Amino acid sequence: MKFFKNFFLIIVIFLLTLSILKAEDKVAYLDIDFILTNTLAGKSLLNNLKNQENIKINEFKSKDEKFRNDEKKKAFLAEYEKLMGANKAQSGVTPTPGEPTAWPKEQTDYTDTKGMTDSQIQA
């Protein structure tokens, strides 16, 4: 009987302390967009970020323009070397070592073999 009395007493004390232990947390929300757009530090930070963004965009544009010009130059030089290589081959001039040469053109056979027999084609 003493055990039940002590057990009941412990349960009652435990239940009473639960209501005391409840914590009241206050939740607050911080609007960062409002702070950045309306404070002096936030405005200066946004201006600084925009300036850095513009600088990076200009750098990328200049690199892109340089890359495009280099590609145009490479295409022009390849076409020029192709033409000059063909002219040197026709004139009998051999290229110097280290000088780029043009690829030989493929020879195509334009003869019409329709309606011909094998013996006629080989002749």
C-alpha positions as CSV (number, residue, x, y, z in Angstrom):
1,M,0.0,0.0,0.0
2,K,2.9,2.3,0.8
3,F,4.3,1.7,-2.7
4,F,1.0,2.9,-4.3
5,K,0.9,5.9,-2.1
6,N,4.4,7.0,-3.1
7,F,3.8,6.2,-6.7
8,F,0.6,8.2,-6.8
9,L,2.5,11.1,-5.0
10,I,5.3,11.1,-7.6
11,I,2.8,11.1,-10.5
12,V,0.9,14.0,-9.0
13,I,4.1,16.0,-8.5
14,F,5.2,15.2,-12.0
15,L,2.0,16.3,-13.6
16,L,1.9,19.6,-11.6
17,T,5.5,20.5,-12.6
18,L,4.7,19.9,-16.3
19,S,2.5,23.0,-16.4
20,I,5.2,25.1,-14.7
21,L,7.9,23.9,-17.2
22,K,6.0,25.2,-20.3
23,A,8.2,27.7,-22.0
24,E,6.9,30.6,-23.9
25,D,9.0,31.3,-27.0
26,K,8.3,34.4,-29.0
27,V,8.9,34.1,-32.7
28,A,10.0,37.1,-34.7
29,Y,10.4,37.4,-38.4
30,L,13.1,39.6,-40.0
31,D,12.4,41.1,-43.4
32,I,15.8,41.3,-45.0
33,D,14.5,42.8,-48.2
34,F,13.0,45.7,-46.3
35,I,16.2,46.2,-44.4
36,L,18.4,46.2,-47.5
37,T,16.2,48.6,-49.4
38,N,15.5,51.1,-46.6
39,T,18.7,51.3,-44.6
40,L,21.8,53.3,-45.5
41,A,24.1,50.3,-45.2
42,G,21.8,48.2,-47.2
43,K,21.6,50.7,-50.0
44,S,25.3,51.1,-50.2
45,L,25.7,47.3,-50.2
46,L,23.2,46.9,-53.1
47,N,25.0,49.7,-55.1
48,N,28.4,48.0,-54.5
49,L,27.0,44.7,-55.7
50,K,25.5,46.3,-58.8
51,N,28.8,47.9,-59.6
52,Q,30.7,44.7,-59.3
53,E,28.1,42.9,-61.5
54,N,28.5,45.6,-64.2
55,I,32.3,45.2,-64.1
56,K,32.1,41.4,-64.5
57,I,29.6,41.7,-67.3
58,N,31.9,44.1,-69.1
59,E,34.8,41.8,-68.6
60,F,32.8,38.9,-70.1
61,K,31.7,40.9,-73.0
62,S,35.2,42.0,-73.8
63,K,36.5,38.4,-73.5
64,D,33.6,37.2,-75.7
65,E,34.4,39.8,-78.4
66,K,38.1,38.8,-78.3
67,F,37.2,35.2,-78.6
68,R,34.9,35.9,-81.6
69,N,37.7,37.9,-83.3
70,D,40.2,35.2,-82.7
71,E,37.8,32.6,-84.3
72,K,37.3,34.9,-87.3
73,K,41.0,35.2,-87.7
74,K,41.6,31.5,-87.4
75,A,38.9,30.8,-90.0
76,F,40.4,33.4,-92.4
77,L,43.9,32.0,-91.9
78,A,42.7,28.5,-92.5
79,E,41.0,29.5,-95.8
80,Y,44.1,31.5,-96.8
81,E,46.4,28.6,-96.1
82,K,44.1,26.3,-98.0
83,L,44.2,28.6,-101.0
84,M,47.9,29.2,-100.8
85,G,48.7,25.5,-100.3
86,A,46.7,24.7,-103.5
87,N,48.5,27.5,-105.4
88,K,51.9,26.2,-104.2
89,A,51.1,22.7,-105.3
90,Q,50.1,23.9,-108.7
91,S,53.2,26.0,-109.2
92,G,55.5,23.1,-108.0
93,V,56.8,25.0,-105.0
94,T,57.5,22.8,-102.1
95,P,56.6,24.2,-98.7
96,T,59.3,25.0,-96.2
97,P,59.5,22.9,-93.0
98,G,57.1,24.2,-90.4
99,E,54.9,25.9,-92.9
100,P,51.3,24.7,-92.9
101,T,50.1,22.8,-95.9
102,A,46.7,22.4,-97.4
103,W,44.9,19.0,-97.4
104,P,44.8,17.4,-100.8
105,K,41.4,17.7,-102.5
106,E,39.5,14.5,-103.0
107,Q,39.3,13.5,-106.6
108,T,35.8,12.6,-107.7
109,D,34.9,10.6,-110.7
110,Y,32.1,12.2,-112.6
111,T,31.6,9.5,-115.2
112,D,28.2,8.2,-115.7
113,T,28.2,4.4,-115.4
114,K,24.4,3.8,-115.6
115,G,23.5,1.3,-118.3
116,M,27.1,0.2,-118.8
117,T,28.5,-3.3,-118.4
118,D,31.5,-4.1,-116.2
119,S,33.8,-4.5,-119.2
120,Q,32.8,-1.1,-120.5
121,I,33.4,0.5,-117.1
122,Q,36.9,-1.0,-116.8
123,A,37.9,0.1,-120.3
